[in-house]
Amino acid sequence: MGLTYIASVTASGSATLDITSGIDSTYNEYQFHCVNMHPATNDADFLFQVNAAGASGFNETITSTFIRTWHRESGEITALTLGTGDDQAQGTAYQSLYDRVNSANDSSTSGILTLYDPSSTTYVKHFVSRLNAMHATDYTMENLAAGYINTTSAIDEISFKFSSGNIDAGSIHMYGVG
């Protein structure tokens, strides 16, 4: 099993980064490698949402869970918490992958979102993600999000954005796993 490169999108003051082709029945698993996603606005959450084939608006129904682990630069605080404000219960909002990214020049978030069997017309679409960043309050923080997109329609588009402001810089690389 290996990764097959499909496409990349690169931000430069972009409102969203959308991949609108290449997600099809070729692979049962797709990975989106998010590299140095840097927000224009401090404390912005990094998010994603999808479209079912033929749909528009990036507003599919999601049920998810969200977990945070962190360690402060000064060493005095470490923790593991549930991110109940970043999960969804049959919501149609963009799903948080990382909350409160620091916009300092040396800060960004990077990690991988995996989408399983997006072309299935029988089952819901499961996803998992794991991203790390320099949090807005000078922590190293890892965020884990997982859940499902509650549709049996095929998914063929994905969108990434920050909760406020533009994506100042960063790239997303899409791979098929096979």
VMD Tcl script that builds the backbone (N, CA, C; Angstrom):
set m [mol new atoms 534]
animate dup $m
set s [atomselect $m all]
$s set {name element resname resid chain x y z} {
  {N N MET 1 A 0.848 -1.168 0.000}
  {CA C MET 1 A 0.000 0.000 0.000}
  {C C MET 1 A 0.894 1.231 0.000}
  {N N GLY 2 A 0.565 2.209 -0.840}
  {CA C GLY 2 A 1.344 3.427 -0.921}
  {C C GLY 2 A 0.477 4.614 -1.259}
  {N N LEU 3 A 1.124 5.786 -1.277}
  {CA C LEU 3 A 0.436 7.023 -1.606}
  {C C LEU 3 A 0.675 7.372 -3.068}
  {N N THR 4 A -0.368 7.796 -3.749}
  {CA C THR 4 A -0.263 8.291 -5.113}
  {C C THR 4 A -0.664 9.756 -5.116}
  {N N TYR 5 A 0.271 10.612 -5.511}
  {CA C TYR 5 A 0.009 12.040 -5.568}
  {C C TYR 5 A -1.066 12.330 -6.612}
  {N N ILE 6 A -2.035 13.181 -6.257}
  {CA C ILE 6 A -3.109 13.553 -7.181}
  {C C ILE 6 A -3.072 15.039 -7.509}
  {N N ALA 7 A -3.033 15.899 -6.491}
  {CA C ALA 7 A -3.117 17.343 -6.740}
  {C C ALA 7 A -2.635 18.125 -5.526}
  {N N SER 8 A -2.331 19.402 -5.758}
  {CA C SER 8 A -1.976 20.338 -4.685}
  {C C SER 8 A -2.672 21.663 -4.916}
  {N N VAL 9 A -2.965 22.344 -3.819}
  {CA C VAL 9 A -3.450 23.725 -3.865}
  {C C VAL 9 A -2.607 24.529 -2.884}
  {N N THR 10 A -2.285 25.770 -3.265}
  {CA C THR 10 A -1.419 26.612 -2.447}
  {C C THR 10 A -2.109 27.944 -2.180}
  {N N ALA 11 A -2.032 28.379 -0.937}
  {CA C ALA 11 A -2.680 29.623 -0.525}
  {C C ALA 11 A -1.712 30.792 -0.599}
  {N N SER 12 A -2.266 31.940 -0.902}
  {CA C SER 12 A -1.552 33.205 -0.817}
  {C C SER 12 A -2.623 34.277 -0.600}
  {N N GLY 13 A -3.024 34.436 0.642}
  {CA C GLY 13 A -4.109 35.366 0.958}
  {C C GLY 13 A -5.452 34.878 0.451}
  {N N SER 14 A -5.660 33.568 0.473}
  {CA C SER 14 A -6.866 32.937 -0.074}
  {C C SER 14 A -7.956 32.797 0.979}
  {N N ALA 15 A -9.208 33.048 0.596}
  {CA C ALA 15 A -10.336 32.858 1.508}
  {C C ALA 15 A -10.531 31.374 1.802}
  {N N THR 16 A -10.460 30.534 0.772}
  {CA C THR 16 A -10.573 29.083 0.925}
  {C C THR 16 A -9.589 28.403 -0.005}
  {N N LEU 17 A -9.303 27.147 0.291}
  {CA C LEU 17 A -8.594 26.267 -0.636}
  {C C LEU 17 A -9.545 25.122 -0.927}
  {N N ASP 18 A -9.991 25.019 -2.174}
  {CA C ASP 18 A -10.961 24.009 -2.568}
  {C C ASP 18 A -10.334 23.040 -3.554}
  {N N ILE 19 A -10.631 21.763 -3.367}
  {CA C ILE 19 A -10.251 20.734 -4.332}
  {C C ILE 19 A -11.559 20.215 -4.912}
  {N N THR 20 A -11.766 20.484 -6.197}
  {CA C THR 20 A -13.056 20.196 -6.825}
  {C C THR 20 A -12.968 19.120 -7.908}
  {N N SER 21 A -11.821 18.469 -8.014}
  {CA C SER 21 A -11.698 17.338 -8.930}
  {C C SER 21 A -10.670 16.368 -8.371}
  {N N GLY 22 A -10.742 15.122 -8.802}
  {CA C GLY 22 A -9.776 14.114 -8.379}
  {C C GLY 22 A -10.241 13.213 -7.258}
  {N N ILE 23 A -11.336 13.562 -6.568}
  {CA C ILE 23 A -11.897 12.683 -5.539}
  {C C ILE 23 A -12.955 11.841 -6.246}
  {N N ASP 24 A -12.639 10.578 -6.447}
  {CA C ASP 24 A -13.538 9.699 -7.205}
  {C C ASP 24 A -13.371 8.258 -6.726}
  {N N SER 25 A -13.833 7.305 -7.490}
  {CA C SER 25 A -13.806 5.899 -7.065}
  {C C SER 25 A -12.465 5.217 -7.317}
  {N N THR 26 A -11.442 5.953 -7.752}
  {CA C THR 26 A -10.124 5.357 -7.991}
  {C C THR 26 A -9.539 4.772 -6.714}
  {N N TYR 27 A -9.733 5.469 -5.581}
  {CA C TYR 27 A -9.178 5.028 -4.293}
  {C C TYR 27 A -10.289 4.958 -3.246}
  {N N ASN 28 A -10.127 4.050 -2.291}
  {CA C ASN 28 A -11.063 3.957 -1.167}
  {C C ASN 28 A -10.667 4.863 -0.012}
  {N N GLU 29 A -9.477 5.452 -0.099}
  {CA C GLU 29 A -8.973 6.324 0.966}
  {C C GLU 29 A -8.209 7.478 0.333}
  {N N TYR 30 A -8.494 8.686 0.811}
  {CA C TYR 30 A -7.794 9.882 0.340}
  {C C TYR 30 A -7.188 10.591 1.540}
  {N N GLN 31 A -5.939 11.038 1.386}
  {CA C GLN 31 A -5.272 11.816 2.423}
  {C C GLN 31 A -5.023 13.223 1.923}
  {N N PHE 32 A -5.225 14.185 2.830}
  {CA C PHE 32 A -4.976 15.588 2.544}
  {C C PHE 32 A -3.894 16.051 3.514}
  {N N HIS 33 A -2.691 16.281 2.983}
  {CA C HIS 33 A -1.557 16.705 3.795}
  {C C HIS 33 A -1.549 18.230 3.826}
  {N N CYS 34 A -1.838 18.777 4.988}
  {CA C CYS 34 A -1.903 20.226 5.191}
  {C C CYS 34 A -0.544 20.672 5.715}
  {N N VAL 35 A 0.146 21.530 4.962}
  {CA C VAL 35 A 1.526 21.886 5.279}
  {C C VAL 35 A 1.639 23.385 5.540}
  {N N ASN 36 A 2.050 23.721 6.752}
  {CA C ASN 36 A 2.297 25.109 7.157}
  {C C ASN 36 A 1.142 26.046 6.813}
  {N N MET 37 A -0.055 25.662 7.245}
  {CA C MET 37 A -1.234 26.506 7.034}
  {C C MET 37 A -1.154 27.672 8.018}
  {N N HIS 38 A -1.017 28.874 7.478}
  {CA C HIS 38 A -0.786 30.073 8.287}
  {C C HIS 38 A -1.958 31.039 8.125}
  {N N PRO 39 A -2.627 31.375 9.243}
  {CA C PRO 39 A -3.770 32.295 9.153}
  {C C PRO 39 A -3.339 33.751 9.081}
  {N N ALA 40 A -4.140 34.560 8.422}
  {CA C ALA 40 A -3.920 36.005 8.412}
  {C C ALA 40 A -4.389 36.627 9.724}
  {N N THR 41 A -5.302 35.937 10.438}
  {CA C THR 41 A -5.901 36.443 11.674}
  {C C THR 41 A -5.505 35.539 12.836}
  {N N ASN 42 A -5.068 36.105 13.948}
  {CA C ASN 42 A -4.693 35.312 15.113}
  {C C ASN 42 A -5.915 34.630 15.720}
  {N N ASP 43 A -5.698 33.475 16.323}
  {CA C ASP 43 A -6.745 32.711 17.015}
  {C C ASP 43 A -7.783 32.105 16.064}
  {N N ALA 44 A -7.470 31.954 14.794}
  {CA C ALA 44 A -8.438 31.398 13.842}
  {C C ALA 44 A -8.373 29.872 13.859}
  {N N ASP 45 A -9.533 29.237 13.757}
  {CA C ASP 45 A -9.612 27.774 13.673}
  {C C ASP 45 A -9.437 27.345 12.215}
  {N N PHE 46 A -8.725 26.219 11.989}
  {CA C PHE 46 A -8.556 25.667 10.650}
  {C C PHE 46 A -9.644 24.616 10.445}
  {N N LEU 47 A -10.400 24.717 9.355}
  {CA C LEU 47 A -11.645 23.967 9.165}
  {C C LEU 47 A -11.714 23.282 7.797}
  {N N PHE 48 A -12.621 22.276 7.697}
  {CA C PHE 48 A -12.920 21.681 6.393}
  {C C PHE 48 A -14.408 21.364 6.299}
  {N N GLN 49 A -14.884 21.230 5.049}
  {CA C GLN 49 A -16.245 20.787 4.758}
  {C C GLN 49 A -16.217 20.187 3.352}
  {N N VAL 50 A -17.227 19.413 3.005}
  {CA C VAL 50 A -17.274 18.706 1.724}
  {C C VAL 50 A -18.603 18.956 1.012}
  {N N ASN 51 A -18.612 18.581 -0.269}
  {CA C ASN 51 A -19.836 18.583 -1.063}
  {C C ASN 51 A -20.094 17.185 -1.582}
  {N N ALA 52 A -21.339 16.772 -1.535}
  {CA C ALA 52 A -21.750 15.550 -2.217}
  {C C ALA 52 A -21.756 15.835 -3.711}
  {N N ALA 53 A -21.614 14.787 -4.509}
  {CA C ALA 53 A -21.601 14.941 -5.964}
  {C C ALA 53 A -22.838 15.703 -6.418}
  {N N GLY 54 A -22.615 16.755 -7.200}
  {CA C GLY 54 A -23.706 17.563 -7.718}
  {C C GLY 54 A -24.225 18.617 -6.762}
  {N N ALA 55 A -23.731 18.634 -5.522}
  {CA C ALA 55 A -24.197 19.605 -4.519}
  {C C ALA 55 A -23.318 20.856 -4.547}
  {N N SER 56 A -23.744 21.872 -3.837}
  {CA C SER 56 A -22.954 23.091 -3.701}
  {C C SER 56 A -23.104 23.604 -2.275}
  {N N GLY 57 A -22.265 24.542 -1.895}
  {CA C GLY 57 A -22.412 25.196 -0.604}
  {C C GLY 57 A -21.545 24.636 0.512}
  {N N PHE 58 A -20.868 23.516 0.302}
  {CA C PHE 58 A -20.033 22.908 1.346}
  {C C PHE 58 A -20.769 22.915 2.689}
  {N N ASN 59 A -21.830 22.100 2.778}
  {CA C ASN 59 A -22.664 22.075 3.985}
  {C C ASN 59 A -23.245 20.682 4.252}
  {N N GLU 60 A -22.445 19.643 4.048}
  {CA C GLU 60 A -22.926 18.291 4.331}
  {C C GLU 60 A -23.030 18.088 5.847}
  {N N THR 61 A -23.872 17.171 6.277}
  {CA C THR 61 A -24.119 16.918 7.701}
  {C C THR 61 A -22.982 16.088 8.298}
  {N N ILE 62 A -22.416 16.569 9.418}
  {CA C ILE 62 A -21.267 15.933 10.072}
  {C C ILE 62 A -21.584 15.642 11.535}
  {N N THR 63 A -21.172 14.465 11.999}
  {CA C THR 63 A -21.120 14.142 13.425}
  {C C THR 63 A -19.663 13.835 13.740}
  {N N SER 64 A -19.122 14.487 14.781}
  {CA C SER 64 A -17.682 14.386 15.030}
  {C C SER 64 A -17.342 14.487 16.509}
  {N N THR 65 A -16.093 14.176 16.793}
  {CA C THR 65 A -15.521 14.360 18.122}
  {C C THR 65 A -14.181 15.057 17.956}
  {N N PHE 66 A -13.714 15.732 19.009}
  {CA C PHE 66 A -12.515 16.566 18.913}
  {C C PHE 66 A -11.737 16.458 20.224}
  {N N ILE 67 A -10.442 16.184 20.126}
  {CA C ILE 67 A -9.579 16.001 21.306}
  {C C ILE 67 A -8.337 16.877 21.160}
  {N N ARG 68 A -7.886 17.458 22.282}
  {CA C ARG 68 A -6.679 18.298 22.307}
  {C C ARG 68 A -5.665 17.751 23.317}
  {N N THR 69 A -4.410 17.769 22.936}
  {CA C THR 69 A -3.311 17.552 23.881}
  {C C THR 69 A -2.367 18.737 23.736}
  {N N TRP 70 A -1.765 19.207 24.842}
  {CA C TRP 70 A -0.859 20.329 24.711}
  {C C TRP 70 A 0.192 20.390 25.805}
  {N N HIS 71 A 1.220 21.190 25.518}
  {CA C HIS 71 A 2.313 21.454 26.443}
  {C C HIS 71 A 2.782 22.886 26.210}
  {N N ARG 72 A 2.801 23.677 27.262}
  {CA C ARG 72 A 3.192 25.092 27.158}
  {C C ARG 72 A 4.708 25.217 26.981}
  {N N GLU 73 A 5.134 26.232 26.232}
  {CA C GLU 73 A 6.568 26.460 26.005}
  {C C GLU 73 A 7.351 26.546 27.306}
  {N N SER 74 A 6.787 27.169 28.321}
  {CA C SER 74 A 7.471 27.331 29.599}
  {C C SER 74 A 7.487 26.047 30.428}
  {N N GLY 75 A 6.705 25.034 30.013}
  {CA C GLY 75 A 6.734 23.734 30.666}
  {C C GLY 75 A 5.760 23.542 31.800}
  {N N GLU 76 A 5.088 24.610 32.278}
  {CA C GLU 76 A 4.275 24.447 33.472}
  {C C GLU 76 A 2.895 23.832 33.236}
  {N N ILE 77 A 2.418 23.761 32.005}
  {CA C ILE 77 A 1.074 23.229 31.787}
  {C C ILE 77 A 1.089 22.168 30.684}
  {N N THR 78 A 0.502 21.017 31.004}
  {CA C THR 78 A 0.236 19.993 29.996}
  {C C THR 78 A -1.190 19.507 30.230}
  {N N ALA 79 A -1.851 19.035 29.175}
  {CA C ALA 79 A -3.230 18.599 29.356}
  {C C ALA 79 A -3.711 17.753 28.186}
  {N N LEU 80 A -4.800 17.042 28.442}
  {CA C LEU 80 A -5.560 16.301 27.451}
  {C C LEU 80 A -7.020 16.625 27.718}
  {N N THR 81 A -7.721 17.185 26.716}
  {CA C THR 81 A -9.118 17.569 26.921}
  {C C THR 81 A -9.970 17.226 25.699}
  {N N LEU 82 A -11.263 17.115 25.945}
  {CA C LEU 82 A -12.228 17.010 24.856}
  {C C LEU 82 A -12.561 18.418 24.396}
  {N N GLY 83 A -12.649 18.607 23.089}
  {CA C GLY 83 A -12.995 19.914 22.539}
  {C C GLY 83 A -14.461 19.975 22.189}
  {N N THR 84 A -15.309 20.026 23.199}
  {CA C THR 84 A -16.751 19.939 22.959}
  {C C THR 84 A -17.279 21.098 22.126}
  {N N GLY 85 A -16.598 22.207 22.085}
  {CA C GLY 85 A -17.029 23.313 21.241}
  {C C GLY 85 A -16.608 23.166 19.795}
  {N N ASP 86 A -15.751 22.184 19.507}
  {CA C ASP 86 A -15.238 21.979 18.161}
  {C C ASP 86 A -15.787 20.725 17.495}
  {N N ASP 87 A -16.664 20.007 18.189}
  {CA C ASP 87 A -17.281 18.836 17.573}
  {C C ASP 87 A -18.681 19.199 17.080}
  {N N GLN 88 A -19.288 18.294 16.344}
  {CA C GLN 88 A -20.629 18.535 15.806}
  {C C GLN 88 A -21.511 17.313 16.032}
  {N N ALA 89 A -22.799 17.549 16.217}
  {CA C ALA 89 A -23.806 16.492 16.303}
  {C C ALA 89 A -24.833 16.775 15.223}
  {N N GLN 90 A -24.642 16.182 14.067}
  {CA C GLN 90 A -25.502 16.403 12.913}
  {C C GLN 90 A -25.497 17.877 12.497}
  {N N GLY 91 A -24.296 18.482 12.508}
  {CA C GLY 91 A -24.144 19.875 12.105}
  {C C GLY 91 A -23.759 19.991 10.643}
  {N N THR 92 A -23.968 21.160 10.084}
  {CA C THR 92 A -23.610 21.402 8.684}
  {C C THR 92 A -22.532 22.474 8.545}
  {N N ALA 93 A -21.942 22.889 9.654}
  {CA C ALA 93 A -20.867 23.879 9.620}
  {C C ALA 93 A -19.570 23.229 9.143}
  {N N TYR 94 A -18.588 24.055 8.832}
  {CA C TYR 94 A -17.249 23.547 8.580}
  {C C TYR 94 A -16.739 22.896 9.865}
  {N N GLN 95 A -16.093 21.764 9.746}
  {CA C GLN 95 A -15.579 21.002 10.878}
  {C C GLN 95 A -14.185 21.500 11.261}
  {N N SER 96 A -13.969 21.745 12.540}
  {CA C SER 96 A -12.659 22.169 13.028}
  {C C SER 96 A -11.651 21.024 12.941}
  {N N LEU 97 A -10.479 21.328 12.384}
  {CA C LEU 97 A -9.340 20.415 12.388}
  {C C LEU 97 A -8.308 20.854 13.422}
  {N N TYR 98 A -8.215 22.170 13.635}
  {CA C TYR 98 A -7.305 22.728 14.632}
  {C C TYR 98 A -7.906 24.027 15.131}
  {N N ASP 99 A -7.897 24.225 16.453}
  {CA C ASP 99 A -8.484 25.449 16.992}
  {C C ASP 99 A -7.417 26.423 17.464}
  {N N ARG 100 A -7.641 27.693 17.123}
  {CA C ARG 100 A -6.855 28.825 17.605}
  {C C ARG 100 A -5.400 28.787 17.146}
  {N N VAL 101 A -5.190 28.833 15.843}
  {CA C VAL 101 A -3.835 28.859 15.288}
  {C C VAL 101 A -3.234 30.246 15.503}
  {N N ASN 102 A -1.990 30.273 15.917}
  {CA C ASN 102 A -1.241 31.507 16.136}
  {C C ASN 102 A -0.870 32.103 14.781}
  {N N SER 103 A -1.006 33.400 14.619}
  {CA C SER 103 A -0.668 34.042 13.342}
  {C C SER 103 A 0.706 34.700 13.341}
  {N N ALA 104 A 1.505 34.476 14.384}
  {CA C ALA 104 A 2.865 35.019 14.391}
  {C C ALA 104 A 3.615 34.498 13.158}
  {N N ASN 105 A 4.604 35.245 12.704}
  {CA C ASN 105 A 5.315 34.888 11.471}
  {C C ASN 105 A 5.907 33.488 11.490}
  {N N ASP 106 A 6.275 32.982 12.668}
  {CA C ASP 106 A 6.896 31.650 12.737}
  {C C ASP 106 A 5.885 30.548 13.061}
  {N N SER 107 A 4.592 30.819 12.972}
  {CA C SER 107 A 3.560 29.863 13.379}
  {C C SER 107 A 2.759 29.344 12.183}
  {N N SER 108 A 2.299 28.107 12.330}
  {CA C SER 108 A 1.423 27.488 11.324}
  {C C SER 108 A 0.886 26.195 11.916}
  {N N THR 109 A -0.019 25.542 11.185}
  {CA C THR 109 A -0.475 24.208 11.567}
  {C C THR 109 A -0.227 23.258 10.402}
  {N N SER 110 A 0.140 22.025 10.738}
  {CA C SER 110 A 0.398 20.994 9.729}
  {C C SER 110 A -0.157 19.672 10.222}
  {N N GLY 111 A -0.570 18.829 9.283}
  {CA C GLY 111 A -1.057 17.505 9.652}
  {C C GLY 111 A -1.795 16.853 8.500}
  {N N ILE 112 A -2.516 15.786 8.817}
  {CA C ILE 112 A -3.171 14.970 7.792}
  {C C ILE 112 A -4.639 14.752 8.139}
  {N N LEU 113 A -5.488 14.944 7.133}
  {CA C LEU 113 A -6.900 14.578 7.182}
  {C C LEU 113 A -7.077 13.388 6.249}
  {N N THR 114 A -7.696 12.311 6.733}
  {CA C THR 114 A -7.971 11.131 5.909}
  {C C THR 114 A -9.477 10.979 5.757}
  {N N LEU 115 A -9.914 10.809 4.507}
  {CA C LEU 115 A -11.323 10.612 4.164}
  {C C LEU 115 A -11.454 9.217 3.572}
  {N N TYR 116 A -12.352 8.412 4.149}
  {CA C TYR 116 A -12.502 7.013 3.752}
  {C C TYR 116 A -13.687 6.805 2.820}
  {N N ASP 117 A -13.435 6.105 1.742}
  {CA C ASP 117 A -14.430 5.658 0.765}
  {C C ASP 117 A -15.428 6.753 0.370}
  {N N PRO 118 A -14.919 7.900 -0.106}
  {CA C PRO 118 A -15.817 9.015 -0.417}
  {C C PRO 118 A -16.774 8.746 -1.583}
  {N N SER 119 A -16.481 7.759 -2.421}
  {CA C SER 119 A -17.350 7.482 -3.574}
  {C C SER 119 A -18.450 6.472 -3.275}
  {N N SER 120 A -18.457 5.928 -2.067}
  {CA C SER 120 A -19.484 4.957 -1.701}
  {C C SER 120 A -20.864 5.596 -1.790}
  {N N THR 121 A -21.814 4.857 -2.355}
  {CA C THR 121 A -23.203 5.306 -2.347}
  {C C THR 121 A -24.041 4.406 -1.441}
  {N N THR 122 A -23.333 3.651 -0.570}
  {CA C THR 122 A -23.993 2.766 0.393}
  {C C THR 122 A -23.807 3.252 1.830}
  {N N TYR 123 A -22.603 3.712 2.159}
  {CA C TYR 123 A -22.249 4.023 3.544}
  {C C TYR 123 A -21.968 5.507 3.759}
  {N N VAL 124 A -22.047 5.950 5.039}
  {CA C VAL 124 A -21.597 7.285 5.413}
  {C C VAL 124 A -20.086 7.341 5.188}
  {N N LYS 125 A -19.513 8.547 5.192}
  {CA C LYS 125 A -18.088 8.742 4.907}
  {C C LYS 125 A -17.349 9.088 6.199}
  {N N HIS 126 A -16.454 8.218 6.630}
  {CA C HIS 126 A -15.689 8.442 7.857}
  {C C HIS 126 A -14.450 9.285 7.576}
  {N N PHE 127 A -14.015 10.037 8.594}
  {CA C PHE 127 A -12.782 10.812 8.480}
  {C C PHE 127 A -12.066 10.825 9.823}
  {N N VAL 128 A -10.751 10.994 9.759}
  {CA C VAL 128 A -9.907 11.211 10.936}
  {C C VAL 128 A -8.868 12.262 10.568}
  {N N SER 129 A -8.449 13.034 11.554}
  {CA C SER 129 A -7.391 14.013 11.303}
  {C C SER 129 A -6.500 14.128 12.526}
  {N N ARG 130 A -5.271 14.543 12.244}
  {CA C ARG 130 A -4.285 14.762 13.295}
  {C C ARG 130 A -3.414 15.931 12.852}
  {N N LEU 131 A -3.540 17.068 13.545}
  {CA C LEU 131 A -2.764 18.260 13.213}
  {C C LEU 131 A -2.067 18.785 14.455}
  {N N ASN 132 A -0.904 19.398 14.245}
  {CA C ASN 132 A -0.150 20.018 15.322}
  {C C ASN 132 A 0.142 21.455 14.919}
  {N N ALA 133 A 0.249 22.328 15.919}
  {CA C ALA 133 A 0.555 23.735 15.640}
  {C C ALA 133 A 1.092 24.410 16.879}
  {N N MET 134 A 1.576 25.615 16.645}
  {CA C MET 134 A 1.852 26.519 17.752}
  {C C MET 134 A 0.537 27.241 18.012}
  {N N HIS 135 A -0.090 26.904 19.118}
  {CA C HIS 135 A -1.386 27.475 19.503}
  {C C HIS 135 A -1.233 28.971 19.738}
  {N N ALA 136 A -2.317 29.699 19.670}
  {CA C ALA 136 A -2.309 31.154 19.826}
  {C C ALA 136 A -1.756 31.603 21.171}
  {N N THR 137 A -1.727 30.722 22.177}
  {CA C THR 137 A -1.214 31.096 23.494}
  {C C THR 137 A 0.110 30.397 23.805}
  {N N ASP 138 A 0.922 30.166 22.786}
  {CA C ASP 138 A 2.285 29.627 22.897}
  {C C ASP 138 A 2.369 28.237 23.518}
  {N N TYR 139 A 1.522 27.355 23.039}
  {CA C TYR 139 A 1.578 25.937 23.369}
  {C C TYR 139 A 1.935 25.188 22.085}
  {N N THR 140 A 2.540 24.007 22.241}
  {CA C THR 140 A 2.477 23.063 21.149}
  {C C THR 140 A 1.224 22.251 21.437}
  {N N MET 141 A 0.360 22.171 20.454}
  {CA C MET 141 A -0.910 21.482 20.671}
  {C C MET 141 A -1.195 20.559 19.498}
  {N N GLU 142 A -1.640 19.353 19.830}
  {CA C GLU 142 A -2.079 18.413 18.807}
  {C C GLU 142 A -3.591 18.294 18.919}
  {N N ASN 143 A -4.264 18.411 17.785}
  {CA C ASN 143 A -5.715 18.267 17.736}
  {C C ASN 143 A -6.060 17.037 16.923}
  {N N LEU 144 A -6.972 16.233 17.456}
  {CA C LEU 144 A -7.464 15.046 16.777}
  {C C LEU 144 A -8.953 15.224 16.554}
  {N N ALA 145 A -9.395 15.074 15.321}
  {CA C ALA 145 A -10.821 15.139 15.004}
  {C C ALA 145 A -11.183 13.872 14.246}
  {N N ALA 146 A -12.359 13.362 14.505}
  {CA C ALA 146 A -12.827 12.168 13.801}
  {C C ALA 146 A -14.341 12.203 13.767}
  {N N GLY 147 A -14.897 11.503 12.794}
  {CA C GLY 147 A -16.349 11.453 12.704}
  {C C GLY 147 A -16.797 10.907 11.381}
  {N N TYR 148 A -18.033 11.268 11.034}
  {CA C TYR 148 A -18.560 10.827 9.751}
  {C C TYR 148 A -19.411 11.915 9.126}
  {N N ILE 149 A -19.423 11.880 7.792}
  {CA C ILE 149 A -20.268 12.750 6.995}
  {C C ILE 149 A -21.509 11.927 6.699}
  {N N ASN 150 A -22.651 12.373 7.184}
  {CA C ASN 150 A -23.867 11.560 7.185}
  {C C ASN 150 A -24.621 11.665 5.856}
  {N N THR 151 A -23.996 11.102 4.827}
  {CA C THR 151 A -24.654 11.005 3.529}
  {C C THR 151 A -24.205 9.720 2.841}
  {N N THR 152 A -25.106 9.125 2.104}
  {CA C THR 152 A -24.734 7.973 1.277}
  {C C THR 152 A -24.462 8.411 -0.152}
  {N N SER 153 A -24.518 9.704 -0.420}
  {CA C SER 153 A -24.107 10.226 -1.724}
  {C C SER 153 A -22.591 10.274 -1.790}
  {N N ALA 154 A -22.045 10.126 -2.980}
  {CA C ALA 154 A -20.596 10.232 -3.158}
  {C C ALA 154 A -20.140 11.651 -2.834}
  {N N ILE 155 A -18.955 11.771 -2.236}
  {CA C ILE 155 A -18.318 13.056 -1.956}
  {C C ILE 155 A -17.279 13.289 -3.048}
  {N N ASP 156 A -17.311 14.471 -3.691}
  {CA C ASP 156 A -16.335 14.709 -4.756}
  {C C ASP 156 A -15.637 16.066 -4.670}
  {N N GLU 157 A -15.910 16.845 -3.610}
  {CA C GLU 157 A -15.242 18.135 -3.423}
  {C C GLU 157 A -14.966 18.361 -1.940}
  {N N ILE 158 A -13.872 19.086 -1.658}
  {CA C ILE 158 A -13.513 19.407 -0.276}
  {C C ILE 158 A -13.008 20.841 -0.224}
  {N N SER 159 A -13.297 21.522 0.884}
  {CA C SER 159 A -12.919 22.913 1.071}
  {C C SER 159 A -12.240 23.081 2.428}
  {N N PHE 160 A -11.196 23.904 2.463}
  {CA C PHE 160 A -10.476 24.223 3.693}
  {C C PHE 160 A -10.468 25.737 3.859}
  {N N LYS 161 A -10.577 26.197 5.109}
  {CA C LYS 161 A -10.505 27.636 5.382}
  {C C LYS 161 A -10.202 27.847 6.859}
  {N N PHE 162 A -9.920 29.098 7.211}
  {CA C PHE 162 A -9.827 29.493 8.612}
  {C C PHE 162 A -11.155 30.124 9.021}
  {N N SER 163 A -11.463 30.084 10.320}
  {CA C SER 163 A -12.743 30.591 10.823}
  {C C SER 163 A -12.885 32.097 10.679}
  {N N SER 164 A -11.771 32.813 10.586}
  {CA C SER 164 A -11.817 34.243 10.299}
  {C C SER 164 A -10.568 34.610 9.510}
  {N N GLY 165 A -10.701 35.587 8.666}
  {CA C GLY 165 A -9.574 36.020 7.847}
  {C C GLY 165 A -9.228 35.007 6.761}
  {N N ASN 166 A -8.202 35.321 6.013}
  {CA C ASN 166 A -7.760 34.474 4.910}
  {C C ASN 166 A -6.727 33.448 5.346}
  {N N ILE 167 A -6.443 32.525 4.430}
  {CA C ILE 167 A -5.294 31.631 4.574}
  {C C ILE 167 A -4.125 32.414 4.005}
  {N N ASP 168 A -3.249 32.890 4.870}
  {CA C ASP 168 A -2.135 33.733 4.459}
  {C C ASP 168 A -1.144 32.941 3.606}
  {N N ALA 169 A -0.880 31.693 3.992}
  {CA C ALA 169 A 0.076 30.841 3.274}
  {C C ALA 169 A -0.199 29.394 3.645}
  {N N GLY 170 A 0.384 28.485 2.889}
  {CA C GLY 170 A 0.268 27.049 3.159}
  {C C GLY 170 A -0.133 26.303 1.907}
  {N N SER 171 A 0.004 24.988 1.964}
  {CA C SER 171 A -0.397 24.146 0.826}
  {C C SER 171 A -1.055 22.877 1.333}
  {N N ILE 172 A -1.910 22.333 0.474}
  {CA C ILE 172 A -2.583 21.080 0.768}
  {C C ILE 172 A -2.323 20.150 -0.404}
  {N N HIS 173 A -1.824 18.964 -0.089}
  {CA C HIS 173 A -1.481 17.957 -1.097}
  {C C HIS 173 A -2.424 16.776 -0.931}
  {N N MET 174 A -3.096 16.387 -2.015}
  {CA C MET 174 A -4.055 15.275 -1.980}
  {C C MET 174 A -3.391 14.025 -2.547}
  {N N TYR 175 A -3.558 12.915 -1.809}
  {CA C TYR 175 A -3.017 11.608 -2.218}
  {C C TYR 175 A -4.114 10.570 -2.166}
  {N N GLY 176 A -4.061 9.625 -3.095}
  {CA C GLY 176 A -4.884 8.438 -3.016}
  {C C GLY 176 A -4.072 7.348 -2.341}
  {N N VAL 177 A -4.718 6.547 -1.509}
  {CA C VAL 177 A -4.033 5.463 -0.817}
  {C C VAL 177 A -4.472 4.160 -1.441}
  {N N GLY 178 A -3.523 3.406 -1.947}
  {CA C GLY 178 A -3.880 2.161 -2.598}
  {C C GLY 178 A -2.769 1.147 -2.573}
}
mol reanalyze $m
mol bondsrecalc $m
mol representation Tube
mol addrep $m
